[in-house]
């Protein structure tokens, strides 16, 4: 992880850049050739604390196409699942 202020938009380097307050960030990576391109899939994990010591409670895998389209390939929330209506319910 890098401070968001370190991102050079004219020559971005691969990596995750986060604002000091974690309110925003940019993940620089490869563009996907198609929405389910395994070679360009990134994972974003939500944690229960900002210091990195908390547990993971949710994550999703996603791809980004060169036109900016984002596809969520897979998502998981600990102790929850989606029902037939698409609503989150406790497992």
PDB file of N, CA, C and O in Angstrom:
ATOM      1  N   UNK A   1       0.837  -1.176   0.000  1.00  0.00           N
ATOM      2  CA  UNK A   1       0.000   0.000   0.000  1.00  0.00           C
ATOM      3  C   UNK A   1       0.885   1.242   0.000  1.00  0.00           C
ATOM      4  O   UNK A   1       1.971   1.278   0.577  1.00  0.00           O
ATOM      5  N   UNK A   2       0.358   2.253  -0.678  1.00  0.00           N
ATOM      6  CA  UNK A   2       1.068   3.519  -0.777  1.00  0.00           C
ATOM      7  C   UNK A   2       0.107   4.653  -0.451  1.00  0.00           C
ATOM      8  O   UNK A   2      -1.104   4.511  -0.626  1.00  0.00           O
ATOM      9  N   UNK A   3       0.636   5.774   0.023  1.00  0.00           N
ATOM     10  CA  UNK A   3      -0.228   6.941   0.238  1.00  0.00           C
ATOM     11  C   UNK A   3      -0.798   7.426  -1.101  1.00  0.00           C
ATOM     12  O   UNK A   3      -0.093   7.433  -2.110  1.00  0.00           O
ATOM     13  N   UNK A   4      -2.045   7.821  -1.107  1.00  0.00           N
ATOM     14  CA  UNK A   4      -2.694   8.305  -2.316  1.00  0.00           C
ATOM     15  C   UNK A   4      -1.929   9.487  -2.912  1.00  0.00           C
ATOM     16  O   UNK A   4      -1.905   9.656  -4.131  1.00  0.00           O
ATOM     17  N   UNK A   5      -1.318  10.286  -2.081  1.00  0.00           N
ATOM     18  CA  UNK A   5      -0.563  11.449  -2.553  1.00  0.00           C
ATOM     19  C   UNK A   5       0.650  11.043  -3.400  1.00  0.00           C
ATOM     20  O   UNK A   5       1.156  11.856  -4.174  1.00  0.00           O
ATOM     21  N   UNK A   6       1.123   9.795  -3.262  1.00  0.00           N
ATOM     22  CA  UNK A   6       2.285   9.323  -4.024  1.00  0.00           C
ATOM     23  C   UNK A   6       1.935   8.868  -5.442  1.00  0.00           C
ATOM     24  O   UNK A   6       2.834   8.587  -6.234  1.00  0.00           O
ATOM     25  N   UNK A   7       0.652   8.790  -5.772  1.00  0.00           N
ATOM     26  CA  UNK A   7       0.243   8.332  -7.101  1.00  0.00           C
ATOM     27  C   UNK A   7       0.605   9.372  -8.156  1.00  0.00           C
ATOM     28  O   UNK A   7       0.187  10.527  -8.075  1.00  0.00           O
ATOM     29  N   UNK A   8       1.383   8.949  -9.139  1.00  0.00           N
ATOM     30  CA  UNK A   8       1.740   9.807 -10.268  1.00  0.00           C
ATOM     31  C   UNK A   8       0.805   9.425 -11.408  1.00  0.00           C
ATOM     32  O   UNK A   8       1.037   8.425 -12.087  1.00  0.00           O
ATOM     33  N   UNK A   9      -0.240  10.204 -11.627  1.00  0.00           N
ATOM     34  CA  UNK A   9      -1.262   9.851 -12.620  1.00  0.00           C
ATOM     35  C   UNK A   9      -0.731   9.851 -14.046  1.00  0.00           C
ATOM     36  O   UNK A   9      -1.304   9.184 -14.907  1.00  0.00           O
ATOM     37  N   UNK A  10       0.343  10.579 -14.321  1.00  0.00           N
ATOM     38  CA  UNK A  10       0.887  10.591 -15.677  1.00  0.00           C
ATOM     39  C   UNK A  10       1.761   9.363 -15.950  1.00  0.00           C
ATOM     40  O   UNK A  10       2.003   9.026 -17.109  1.00  0.00           O
ATOM     41  N   UNK A  11       2.231   8.700 -14.908  1.00  0.00           N
ATOM     42  CA  UNK A  11       3.025   7.470 -15.053  1.00  0.00           C
ATOM     43  C   UNK A  11       2.755   6.573 -13.848  1.00  0.00           C
ATOM     44  O   UNK A  11       3.650   6.345 -13.034  1.00  0.00           O
ATOM     45  N   UNK A  12       1.515   6.055 -13.725  1.00  0.00           N
ATOM     46  CA  UNK A  12       1.158   5.273 -12.537  1.00  0.00           C
ATOM     47  C   UNK A  12       1.919   3.946 -12.468  1.00  0.00           C
ATOM     48  O   UNK A  12       2.136   3.289 -13.486  1.00  0.00           O
ATOM     49  N   UNK A  13       2.314   3.569 -11.263  1.00  0.00           N
ATOM     50  CA  UNK A  13       2.950   2.286 -11.025  1.00  0.00           C
ATOM     51  C   UNK A  13       1.942   1.376 -10.331  1.00  0.00           C
ATOM     52  O   UNK A  13       1.118   1.840  -9.543  1.00  0.00           O
ATOM     53  N   UNK A  14       2.010   0.087 -10.625  1.00  0.00           N
ATOM     54  CA  UNK A  14       1.098  -0.894 -10.055  1.00  0.00           C
ATOM     55  C   UNK A  14       1.120  -0.832  -8.535  1.00  0.00           C
ATOM     56  O   UNK A  14       2.183  -0.729  -7.923  1.00  0.00           O
ATOM     57  N   UNK A  15      -0.061  -0.895  -7.933  1.00  0.00           N
ATOM     58  CA  UNK A  15      -0.173  -0.927  -6.482  1.00  0.00           C
ATOM     59  C   UNK A  15      -1.450  -0.289  -5.995  1.00  0.00           C
ATOM     60  O   UNK A  15      -2.209   0.292  -6.770  1.00  0.00           O
ATOM     61  N   UNK A  16      -1.678  -0.404  -4.703  1.00  0.00           N
ATOM     62  CA  UNK A  16      -2.856   0.159  -4.046  1.00  0.00           C
ATOM     63  C   UNK A  16      -2.459   1.454  -3.360  1.00  0.00           C
ATOM     64  O   UNK A  16      -1.551   1.470  -2.529  1.00  0.00           O
ATOM     65  N   UNK A  17      -3.137   2.535  -3.705  1.00  0.00           N
ATOM     66  CA  UNK A  17      -2.888   3.856  -3.148  1.00  0.00           C
ATOM     67  C   UNK A  17      -4.113   4.272  -2.336  1.00  0.00           C
ATOM     68  O   UNK A  17      -5.219   4.345  -2.872  1.00  0.00           O
ATOM     69  N   UNK A  18      -3.918   4.544  -1.043  1.00  0.00           N
ATOM     70  CA  UNK A  18      -5.030   4.887  -0.161  1.00  0.00           C
ATOM     71  C   UNK A  18      -4.847   6.253   0.472  1.00  0.00           C
ATOM     72  O   UNK A  18      -3.735   6.658   0.810  1.00  0.00           O
ATOM     73  N   UNK A  19      -5.976   6.963   0.627  1.00  0.00           N
ATOM     74  CA  UNK A  19      -5.975   8.228   1.357  1.00  0.00           C
ATOM     75  C   UNK A  19      -5.684   7.939   2.828  1.00  0.00           C
ATOM     76  O   UNK A  19      -5.971   6.845   3.314  1.00  0.00           O
ATOM     77  N   UNK A  20      -5.125   8.901   3.528  1.00  0.00           N
ATOM     78  CA  UNK A  20      -4.756   8.728   4.932  1.00  0.00           C
ATOM     79  C   UNK A  20      -5.938   8.320   5.802  1.00  0.00           C
ATOM     80  O   UNK A  20      -5.771   7.572   6.766  1.00  0.00           O
ATOM     81  N   UNK A  21      -7.136   8.808   5.468  1.00  0.00           N
ATOM     82  CA  UNK A  21      -8.324   8.483   6.261  1.00  0.00           C
ATOM     83  C   UNK A  21      -9.061   7.249   5.731  1.00  0.00           C
ATOM     84  O   UNK A  21     -10.131   6.907   6.235  1.00  0.00           O
ATOM     85  N   UNK A  22      -8.498   6.580   4.720  1.00  0.00           N
ATOM     86  CA  UNK A  22      -9.072   5.388   4.090  1.00  0.00           C
ATOM     87  C   UNK A  22     -10.419   5.649   3.418  1.00  0.00           C
ATOM     88  O   UNK A  22     -11.142   4.703   3.107  1.00  0.00           O
ATOM     89  N   UNK A  23     -10.765   6.914   3.189  1.00  0.00           N
ATOM     90  CA  UNK A  23     -12.043   7.252   2.568  1.00  0.00           C
ATOM     91  C   UNK A  23     -12.037   7.024   1.064  1.00  0.00           C
ATOM     92  O   UNK A  23     -13.096   6.881   0.454  1.00  0.00           O
ATOM     93  N   UNK A  24     -10.849   6.988   0.461  1.00  0.00           N
ATOM     94  CA  UNK A  24     -10.764   6.748  -0.979  1.00  0.00           C
ATOM     95  C   UNK A  24      -9.437   6.084  -1.307  1.00  0.00           C
ATOM     96  O   UNK A  24      -8.486   6.116  -0.526  1.00  0.00           O
ATOM     97  N   UNK A  25      -9.407   5.489  -2.473  1.00  0.00           N
ATOM     98  CA  UNK A  25      -8.180   4.840  -2.905  1.00  0.00           C
ATOM     99  C   UNK A  25      -8.240   4.492  -4.377  1.00  0.00           C
ATOM    100  O   UNK A  25      -9.299   4.534  -5.004  1.00  0.00           O
ATOM    101  N   UNK A  26      -7.079   4.146  -4.915  1.00  0.00           N
ATOM    102  CA  UNK A  26      -6.968   3.739  -6.317  1.00  0.00           C
ATOM    103  C   UNK A  26      -6.078   2.508  -6.365  1.00  0.00           C
ATOM    104  O   UNK A  26      -4.986   2.503  -5.797  1.00  0.00           O
ATOM    105  N   UNK A  27      -6.546   1.464  -7.044  1.00  0.00           N
ATOM    106  CA  UNK A  27      -5.762   0.251  -7.228  1.00  0.00           C
ATOM    107  C   UNK A  27      -5.309   0.215  -8.682  1.00  0.00           C
ATOM    108  O   UNK A  27      -6.126   0.011  -9.580  1.00  0.00           O
ATOM    109  N   UNK A  28      -4.027   0.410  -8.920  1.00  0.00           N
ATOM    110  CA  UNK A  28      -3.480   0.427 -10.272  1.00  0.00           C
ATOM    111  C   UNK A  28      -3.073  -0.998 -10.634  1.00  0.00           C
ATOM    112  O   UNK A  28      -2.276  -1.624  -9.936  1.00  0.00           O
ATOM    113  N   UNK A  29      -3.627  -1.499 -11.729  1.00  0.00           N
ATOM    114  CA  UNK A  29      -3.319  -2.851 -12.181  1.00  0.00           C
ATOM    115  C   UNK A  29      -3.508  -2.962 -13.676  1.00  0.00           C
ATOM    116  O   UNK A  29      -3.633  -1.956 -14.374  1.00  0.00           O
ATOM    117  N   UNK A  30      -3.529  -4.185 -14.161  1.00  0.00           N
ATOM    118  CA  UNK A  30      -3.699  -4.441 -15.590  1.00  0.00           C
ATOM    119  C   UNK A  30      -5.167  -4.382 -15.978  1.00  0.00           C
ATOM    120  O   UNK A  30      -6.042  -4.751 -15.195  1.00  0.00           O
ATOM    121  N   UNK A  31      -5.430  -3.914 -17.197  1.00  0.00           N
ATOM    122  CA  UNK A  31      -6.795  -3.952 -17.724  1.00  0.00           C
ATOM    123  C   UNK A  31      -7.101  -5.369 -18.177  1.00  0.00           C
ATOM    124  O   UNK A  31      -6.223  -6.071 -18.679  1.00  0.00           O
ATOM    125  N   UNK A  32      -8.324  -5.781 -18.003  1.00  0.00           N
ATOM    126  CA  UNK A  32      -8.748  -7.121 -18.391  1.00  0.00           C
ATOM    127  C   UNK A  32      -9.078  -7.166 -19.880  1.00  0.00           C
ATOM    128  O   UNK A  32      -9.553  -6.183 -20.449  1.00  0.00           O
ATOM    129  N   UNK A  33      -8.822  -8.315 -20.505  1.00  0.00           N
ATOM    130  CA  UNK A  33      -9.169  -8.510 -21.908  1.00  0.00           C
ATOM    131  C   UNK A  33     -10.665  -8.758 -22.063  1.00  0.00           C
ATOM    132  O   UNK A  33     -11.255  -8.440 -23.095  1.00  0.00           O
ATOM    133  N   UNK A  34     -11.278  -9.336 -21.014  1.00  0.00           N
ATOM    134  CA  UNK A  34     -12.724  -9.585 -20.990  1.00  0.00           C
ATOM    135  C   UNK A  34     -13.156  -9.548 -19.528  1.00  0.00           C
ATOM    136  O   UNK A  34     -12.302  -9.578 -18.642  1.00  0.00           O
ATOM    137  N   UNK A  35     -14.462  -9.484 -19.251  1.00  0.00           N
ATOM    138  CA  UNK A  35     -14.928  -9.324 -17.876  1.00  0.00           C
ATOM    139  C   UNK A  35     -14.499 -10.424 -16.891  1.00  0.00           C
ATOM    140  O   UNK A  35     -14.439 -10.170 -15.688  1.00  0.00           O
ATOM    141  N   UNK A  36     -14.207 -11.612 -17.364  1.00  0.00           N
ATOM    142  CA  UNK A  36     -13.811 -12.694 -16.459  1.00  0.00           C
ATOM    143  C   UNK A  36     -12.359 -13.127 -16.687  1.00  0.00           C
ATOM    144  O   UNK A  36     -12.022 -14.291 -16.468  1.00  0.00           O
ATOM    145  N   UNK A  37     -11.513 -12.218 -17.118  1.00  0.00           N
ATOM    146  CA  UNK A  37     -10.104 -12.478 -17.393  1.00  0.00           C
ATOM    147  C   UNK A  37      -9.361 -12.817 -16.099  1.00  0.00           C
ATOM    148  O   UNK A  37      -9.120 -11.941 -15.268  1.00  0.00           O
ATOM    149  N   UNK A  38      -8.999 -14.101 -15.932  1.00  0.00           N
ATOM    150  CA  UNK A  38      -8.312 -14.533 -14.712  1.00  0.00           C
ATOM    151  C   UNK A  38      -6.956 -13.856 -14.519  1.00  0.00           C
ATOM    152  O   UNK A  38      -6.514 -13.679 -13.384  1.00  0.00           O
ATOM    153  N   UNK A  39      -6.294 -13.477 -15.606  1.00  0.00           N
ATOM    154  CA  UNK A  39      -4.979 -12.858 -15.502  1.00  0.00           C
ATOM    155  C   UNK A  39      -5.037 -11.412 -15.009  1.00  0.00           C
ATOM    156  O   UNK A  39      -4.010 -10.857 -14.616  1.00  0.00           O
ATOM    157  N   UNK A  40      -6.203 -10.801 -15.023  1.00  0.00           N
ATOM    158  CA  UNK A  40      -6.332  -9.402 -14.606  1.00  0.00           C
ATOM    159  C   UNK A  40      -7.315  -9.233 -13.447  1.00  0.00           C
ATOM    160  O   UNK A  40      -7.763  -8.120 -13.176  1.00  0.00           O
ATOM    161  N   UNK A  41      -7.650 -10.319 -12.766  1.00  0.00           N
ATOM    162  CA  UNK A  41      -8.584 -10.247 -11.644  1.00  0.00           C
ATOM    163  C   UNK A  41      -7.866  -9.711 -10.406  1.00  0.00           C
ATOM    164  O   UNK A  41      -6.772 -10.164 -10.069  1.00  0.00           O
ATOM    165  N   UNK A  42      -8.476  -8.765  -9.749  1.00  0.00           N
ATOM    166  CA  UNK A  42      -7.968  -8.186  -8.508  1.00  0.00           C
ATOM    167  C   UNK A  42      -8.930  -8.568  -7.382  1.00  0.00           C
ATOM    168  O   UNK A  42     -10.106  -8.837  -7.625  1.00  0.00           O
ATOM    169  N   UNK A  43      -8.425  -8.590  -6.162  1.00  0.00           N
ATOM    170  CA  UNK A  43      -9.252  -8.885  -4.985  1.00  0.00           C
ATOM    171  C   UNK A  43      -9.215  -7.691  -4.051  1.00  0.00           C
ATOM    172  O   UNK A  43      -8.151  -7.137  -3.776  1.00  0.00           O
ATOM    173  N   UNK A  44     -10.387  -7.297  -3.564  1.00  0.00           N
ATOM    174  CA  UNK A  44     -10.478  -6.240  -2.565  1.00  0.00           C
ATOM    175  C   UNK A  44     -11.064  -6.850  -1.307  1.00  0.00           C
ATOM    176  O   UNK A  44     -12.108  -7.501  -1.359  1.00  0.00           O
ATOM    177  N   UNK A  45     -10.396  -6.643  -0.167  1.00  0.00           N
ATOM    178  CA  UNK A  45     -10.817  -7.232   1.100  1.00  0.00           C
ATOM    179  C   UNK A  45     -11.206  -6.133   2.080  1.00  0.00           C
ATOM    180  O   UNK A  45     -10.477  -5.157   2.256  1.00  0.00           O
ATOM    181  N   UNK A  46     -12.351  -6.300   2.708  1.00  0.00           N
ATOM    182  CA  UNK A  46     -12.800  -5.394   3.762  1.00  0.00           C
ATOM    183  C   UNK A  46     -12.370  -5.993   5.095  1.00  0.00           C
ATOM    184  O   UNK A  46     -12.589  -7.177   5.353  1.00  0.00           O
ATOM    185  N   UNK A  47     -11.755  -5.164   5.942  1.00  0.00           N
ATOM    186  CA  UNK A  47     -11.297  -5.618   7.256  1.00  0.00           C
ATOM    187  C   UNK A  47     -12.087  -4.905   8.348  1.00  0.00           C
ATOM    188  O   UNK A  47     -12.705  -3.868   8.106  1.00  0.00           O
ATOM    189  N   UNK A  48     -12.058  -5.472   9.548  1.00  0.00           N
ATOM    190  CA  UNK A  48     -12.802  -4.883  10.656  1.00  0.00           C
ATOM    191  C   UNK A  48     -12.043  -3.774  11.365  1.00  0.00           C
ATOM    192  O   UNK A  48     -12.599  -3.138  12.260  1.00  0.00           O
ATOM    193  N   UNK A  49     -10.776  -3.516  10.991  1.00  0.00           N
ATOM    194  CA  UNK A  49     -10.021  -2.422  11.596  1.00  0.00           C
ATOM    195  C   UNK A  49      -9.111  -1.776  10.564  1.00  0.00           C
ATOM    196  O   UNK A  49      -8.817  -2.374   9.528  1.00  0.00           O
ATOM    197  N   UNK A  50      -8.665  -0.562  10.843  1.00  0.00           N
ATOM    198  CA  UNK A  50      -7.801   0.170   9.917  1.00  0.00           C
ATOM    199  C   UNK A  50      -6.339  -0.195  10.078  1.00  0.00           C
ATOM    200  O   UNK A  50      -5.552   0.036   9.159  1.00  0.00           O
ATOM    201  N   UNK A  51      -5.944  -0.758  11.217  1.00  0.00           N
ATOM    202  CA  UNK A  51      -4.524  -1.023  11.458  1.00  0.00           C
ATOM    203  C   UNK A  51      -4.057  -2.346  10.857  1.00  0.00           C
ATOM    204  O   UNK A  51      -2.889  -2.705  11.001  1.00  0.00           O
ATOM    205  N   UNK A  52      -4.945  -3.075  10.187  1.00  0.00           N
ATOM    206  CA  UNK A  52      -4.572  -4.322   9.545  1.00  0.00           C
ATOM    207  C   UNK A  52      -4.596  -5.523  10.462  1.00  0.00           C
ATOM    208  O   UNK A  52      -4.314  -6.635  10.016  1.00  0.00           O
ATOM    209  N   UNK A  53      -4.922  -5.339  11.724  1.00  0.00           N
ATOM    210  CA  UNK A  53      -4.934  -6.442  12.676  1.00  0.00           C
ATOM    211  C   UNK A  53      -6.304  -7.108  12.801  1.00  0.00           C
ATOM    212  O   UNK A  53      -6.413  -8.170  13.413  1.00  0.00           O
ATOM    213  N   UNK A  54      -7.333  -6.514  12.241  1.00  0.00           N
ATOM    214  CA  UNK A  54      -8.682  -7.070  12.349  1.00  0.00           C
ATOM    215  C   UNK A  54      -8.883  -8.242  11.414  1.00  0.00           C
ATOM    216  O   UNK A  54      -8.008  -8.577  10.615  1.00  0.00           O
ATOM    217  N   UNK A  55     -10.026  -8.851  11.521  1.00  0.00           N
ATOM    218  CA  UNK A  55     -10.366  -9.995  10.674  1.00  0.00           C
ATOM    219  C   UNK A  55     -10.997  -9.528   9.365  1.00  0.00           C
ATOM    220  O   UNK A  55     -11.612  -8.464   9.304  1.00  0.00           O
ATOM    221  N   UNK A  56     -10.838 -10.332   8.327  1.00  0.00           N
ATOM    222  CA  UNK A  56     -11.529 -10.072   7.062  1.00  0.00           C
ATOM    223  C   UNK A  56     -13.002 -10.405   7.260  1.00  0.00           C
ATOM    224  O   UNK A  56     -13.333 -11.454   7.813  1.00  0.00           O
ATOM    225  N   UNK A  57     -13.890  -9.514   6.809  1.00  0.00           N
ATOM    226  CA  UNK A  57     -15.300  -9.851   6.911  1.00  0.00           C
ATOM    227  C   UNK A  57     -15.987  -9.927   5.558  1.00  0.00           C
ATOM    228  O   UNK A  57     -17.093 -10.459   5.454  1.00  0.00           O
ATOM    229  N   UNK A  58     -15.348  -9.400   4.517  1.00  0.00           N
ATOM    230  CA  UNK A  58     -15.926  -9.506   3.176  1.00  0.00           C
ATOM    231  C   UNK A  58     -14.825  -9.263   2.150  1.00  0.00           C
ATOM    232  O   UNK A  58     -13.843  -8.570   2.418  1.00  0.00           O
ATOM    233  N   UNK A  59     -15.010  -9.849   0.969  1.00  0.00           N
ATOM    234  CA  UNK A  59     -14.087  -9.573  -0.127  1.00  0.00           C
ATOM    235  C   UNK A  59     -14.781  -9.808  -1.449  1.00  0.00           C
ATOM    236  O   UNK A  59     -15.764 -10.544  -1.537  1.00  0.00           O
ATOM    237  N   UNK A  60     -14.245  -9.163  -2.480  1.00  0.00           N
ATOM    238  CA  UNK A  60     -14.766  -9.416  -3.812  1.00  0.00           C
ATOM    239  C   UNK A  60     -13.630  -9.406  -4.817  1.00  0.00           C
ATOM    240  O   UNK A  60     -12.651  -8.675  -4.669  1.00  0.00           O
ATOM    241  N   UNK A  61     -13.783 -10.235  -5.843  1.00  0.00           N
ATOM    242  CA  UNK A  61     -12.853 -10.283  -6.963  1.00  0.00           C
ATOM    243  C   UNK A  61     -13.484  -9.497  -8.099  1.00  0.00           C
ATOM    244  O   UNK A  61     -14.688  -9.594  -8.335  1.00  0.00           O
ATOM    245  N   UNK A  62     -12.668  -8.716  -8.804  1.00  0.00           N
ATOM    246  CA  UNK A  62     -13.212  -7.870  -9.856  1.00  0.00           C
ATOM    247  C   UNK A  62     -12.204  -7.702 -10.989  1.00  0.00           C
ATOM    248  O   UNK A  62     -11.008  -7.938 -10.815  1.00  0.00           O
ATOM    249  N   UNK A  63     -12.702  -7.297 -12.133  1.00  0.00           N
ATOM    250  CA  UNK A  63     -11.865  -6.932 -13.268  1.00  0.00           C
ATOM    251  C   UNK A  63     -12.283  -5.543 -13.744  1.00  0.00           C
ATOM    252  O   UNK A  63     -13.405  -5.094 -13.508  1.00  0.00           O
ATOM    253  N   UNK A  64     -11.341  -4.871 -14.427  1.00  0.00           N
ATOM    254  CA  UNK A  64     -11.616  -3.563 -15.007  1.00  0.00           C
ATOM    255  C   UNK A  64     -11.181  -3.618 -16.467  1.00  0.00           C
ATOM    256  O   UNK A  64     -10.042  -3.967 -16.774  1.00  0.00           O
ATOM    257  N   UNK A  65     -12.102  -3.269 -17.360  1.00  0.00           N
ATOM    258  CA  UNK A  65     -11.784  -3.207 -18.785  1.00  0.00           C
ATOM    259  C   UNK A  65     -11.185  -1.850 -19.122  1.00  0.00           C
ATOM    260  O   UNK A  65     -11.295  -0.910 -18.334  1.00  0.00           O
ATOM    261  N   UNK A  66     -10.554  -1.740 -20.281  1.00  0.00           N
ATOM    262  CA  UNK A  66      -9.900  -0.484 -20.670  1.00  0.00           C
ATOM    263  C   UNK A  66     -10.883   0.676 -20.806  1.00  0.00           C
ATOM    264  O   UNK A  66     -10.476   1.836 -20.739  1.00  0.00           O
ATOM    265  N   UNK A  67     -12.187   0.378 -20.998  1.00  0.00           N
ATOM    266  CA  UNK A  67     -13.180   1.453 -21.088  1.00  0.00           C
ATOM    267  C   UNK A  67     -13.684   1.900 -19.711  1.00  0.00           C
ATOM    268  O   UNK A  67     -14.543   2.775 -19.614  1.00  0.00           O
ATOM    269  N   UNK A  68     -13.139   1.288 -18.641  1.00  0.00           N
ATOM    270  CA  UNK A  68     -13.527   1.649 -17.282  1.00  0.00           C
ATOM    271  C   UNK A  68     -14.631   0.798 -16.705  1.00  0.00           C
ATOM    272  O   UNK A  68     -14.996   0.983 -15.544  1.00  0.00           O
ATOM    273  N   UNK A  69     -15.189  -0.146 -17.485  1.00  0.00           N
ATOM    274  CA  UNK A  69     -16.240  -1.038 -16.982  1.00  0.00           C
ATOM    275  C   UNK A  69     -15.673  -1.958 -15.912  1.00  0.00           C
ATOM    276  O   UNK A  69     -14.589  -2.518 -16.076  1.00  0.00           O
ATOM    277  N   UNK A  70     -16.402  -2.112 -14.827  1.00  0.00           N
ATOM    278  CA  UNK A  70     -15.987  -2.974 -13.720  1.00  0.00           C
ATOM    279  C   UNK A  70     -16.943  -4.152 -13.641  1.00  0.00           C
ATOM    280  O   UNK A  70     -18.160  -3.983 -13.706  1.00  0.00           O
ATOM    281  N   UNK A  71     -16.380  -5.353 -13.498  1.00  0.00           N
ATOM    282  CA  UNK A  71     -17.176  -6.560 -13.325  1.00  0.00           C
ATOM    283  C   UNK A  71     -16.795  -7.213 -12.006  1.00  0.00           C
ATOM    284  O   UNK A  71     -15.621  -7.509 -11.784  1.00  0.00           O
ATOM    285  N   UNK A  72     -17.763  -7.442 -11.129  1.00  0.00           N
ATOM    286  CA  UNK A  72     -17.516  -8.201  -9.907  1.00  0.00           C
ATOM    287  C   UNK A  72     -17.658  -9.669 -10.287  1.00  0.00           C
ATOM    288  O   UNK A  72     -18.741 -10.130 -10.647  1.00  0.00           O
ATOM    289  N   UNK A  73     -16.555 -10.390 -10.200  1.00  0.00           N
ATOM    290  CA  UNK A  73     -16.510 -11.783 -10.626  1.00  0.00           C
ATOM    291  C   UNK A  73     -17.039 -12.695  -9.530  1.00  0.00           C
ATOM    292  O   UNK A  73     -17.739 -13.669  -9.808  1.00  0.00           O
ATOM    293  N   UNK A  74     -16.703 -12.377  -8.286  1.00  0.00           N
ATOM    294  CA  UNK A  74     -17.127 -13.201  -7.154  1.00  0.00           C
ATOM    295  C   UNK A  74     -17.117 -12.337  -5.904  1.00  0.00           C
ATOM    296  O   UNK A  74     -16.302 -11.422  -5.789  1.00  0.00           O
ATOM    297  N   UNK A  75     -18.018 -12.621  -4.962  1.00  0.00           N
ATOM    298  CA  UNK A  75     -18.058 -11.881  -3.702  1.00  0.00           C
ATOM    299  C   UNK A  75     -18.420 -12.822  -2.569  1.00  0.00           C
ATOM    300  O   UNK A  75     -19.158 -13.791  -2.750  1.00  0.00           O
ATOM    301  N   UNK A  76     -17.880 -12.514  -1.391  1.00  0.00           N
ATOM    302  CA  UNK A  76     -18.168 -13.338  -0.216  1.00  0.00           C
ATOM    303  C   UNK A  76     -18.212 -12.449   1.014  1.00  0.00           C
ATOM    304  O   UNK A  76     -17.370 -11.566   1.183  1.00  0.00           O
ATOM    305  N   UNK A  77     -19.195 -12.684   1.871  1.00  0.00           N
ATOM    306  CA  UNK A  77     -19.318 -11.988   3.144  1.00  0.00           C
ATOM    307  C   UNK A  77     -19.347 -13.056   4.223  1.00  0.00           C
ATOM    308  O   UNK A  77     -20.197 -13.946   4.198  1.00  0.00           O
ATOM    309  N   UNK A  78     -18.411 -12.971   5.181  1.00  0.00           N
ATOM    310  CA  UNK A  78     -18.347 -13.966   6.249  1.00  0.00           C
ATOM    311  C   UNK A  78     -19.684 -14.074   6.985  1.00  0.00           C
ATOM    312  O   UNK A  78     -20.303 -13.067   7.329  1.00  0.00           O
ATOM    313  N   UNK A  79     -20.107 -15.295   7.213  1.00  0.00           N
ATOM    314  CA  UNK A  79     -21.314 -15.608   7.980  1.00  0.00           C
ATOM    315  C   UNK A  79     -22.615 -15.167   7.325  1.00  0.00           C
ATOM    316  O   UNK A  79     -23.666 -15.207   7.965  1.00  0.00           O
ATOM    317  N   UNK A  80     -22.568 -14.744   6.056  1.00  0.00           N
ATOM    318  CA  UNK A  80     -23.777 -14.359   5.331  1.00  0.00           C
ATOM    319  C   UNK A  80     -23.782 -14.996   3.951  1.00  0.00           C
ATOM    320  O   UNK A  80     -22.734 -15.347   3.409  1.00  0.00           O
ATOM    321  N   UNK A  81     -24.967 -15.138   3.399  1.00  0.00           N
ATOM    322  CA  UNK A  81     -25.123 -15.636   2.036  1.00  0.00           C
ATOM    323  C   UNK A  81     -26.338 -14.963   1.418  1.00  0.00           C
ATOM    324  O   UNK A  81     -27.141 -14.352   2.123  1.00  0.00           O
ATOM    325  N   UNK A  82     -26.470 -15.073   0.118  1.00  0.00           N
ATOM    326  CA  UNK A  82     -27.621 -14.484  -0.563  1.00  0.00           C
ATOM    327  C   UNK A  82     -28.722 -15.530  -0.692  1.00  0.00           C
ATOM    328  O   UNK A  82     -28.462 -16.703  -0.963  1.00  0.00           O
ATOM    329  N   UNK A  83     -29.954 -15.079  -0.491  1.00  0.00           N
ATOM    330  CA  UNK A  83     -31.084 -15.982  -0.664  1.00  0.00           C
ATOM    331  C   UNK A  83     -31.550 -15.923  -2.113  1.00  0.00           C
ATOM    332  O   UNK A  83     -30.921 -15.259  -2.937  1.00  0.00           O
ATOM    333  N   UNK A  84     -32.636 -16.602  -2.430  1.00  0.00           N
ATOM    334  CA  UNK A  84     -33.132 -16.662  -3.819  1.00  0.00           C
ATOM    335  C   UNK A  84     -33.563 -15.298  -4.348  1.00  0.00           C
ATOM    336  O   UNK A  84     -33.642 -15.110  -5.562  1.00  0.00           O
ATOM    337  N   UNK A  85     -33.844 -14.344  -3.463  1.00  0.00           N
ATOM    338  CA  UNK A  85     -34.229 -12.996  -3.874  1.00  0.00           C
ATOM    339  C   UNK A  85     -33.029 -12.062  -4.015  1.00  0.00           C
ATOM    340  O   UNK A  85     -33.181 -10.908  -4.415  1.00  0.00           O
ATOM    341  N   UNK A  86     -31.827 -12.564  -3.684  1.00  0.00           N
ATOM    342  CA  UNK A  86     -30.624 -11.735  -3.760  1.00  0.00           C
ATOM    343  C   UNK A  86     -30.355 -10.944  -2.510  1.00  0.00           C
ATOM    344  O   UNK A  86     -29.448 -10.112  -2.491  1.00  0.00           O
ATOM    345  N   UNK A  87     -31.135 -11.183  -1.444  1.00  0.00           N
ATOM    346  CA  UNK A  87     -30.930 -10.481  -0.175  1.00  0.00           C
ATOM    347  C   UNK A  87     -29.896 -11.228   0.677  1.00  0.00           C
ATOM    348  O   UNK A  87     -29.804 -12.454   0.621  1.00  0.00           O
ATOM    349  N   UNK A  88     -29.115 -10.468   1.469  1.00  0.00           N
ATOM    350  CA  UNK A  88     -28.139 -11.085   2.352  1.00  0.00           C
ATOM    351  C   UNK A  88     -28.831 -11.597   3.610  1.00  0.00           C
ATOM    352  O   UNK A  88     -29.590 -10.866   4.246  1.00  0.00           O
ATOM    353  N   UNK A  89     -28.569 -12.850   3.966  1.00  0.00           N
ATOM    354  CA  UNK A  89     -29.127 -13.456   5.163  1.00  0.00           C
ATOM    355  C   UNK A  89     -27.995 -14.174   5.917  1.00  0.00           C
ATOM    356  O   UNK A  89     -27.003 -14.586   5.316  1.00  0.00           O
ATOM    357  N   UNK A  90     -28.160 -14.319   7.247  1.00  0.00           N
ATOM    358  CA  UNK A  90     -27.158 -15.036   8.040  1.00  0.00           C
ATOM    359  C   UNK A  90     -27.143 -16.505   7.635  1.00  0.00           C
ATOM    360  O   UNK A  90     -28.187 -17.096   7.360  1.00  0.00           O
ATOM    361  N   UNK A  91     -25.945 -17.086   7.604  1.00  0.00           N
ATOM    362  CA  UNK A  91     -25.817 -18.508   7.274  1.00  0.00           C
ATOM    363  C   UNK A  91     -26.335 -19.357   8.401  1.00  0.00           C
ATOM    364  O   UNK A  91     -26.312 -20.585   8.311  1.00  0.00           O
TER     365      UNK A  91
END
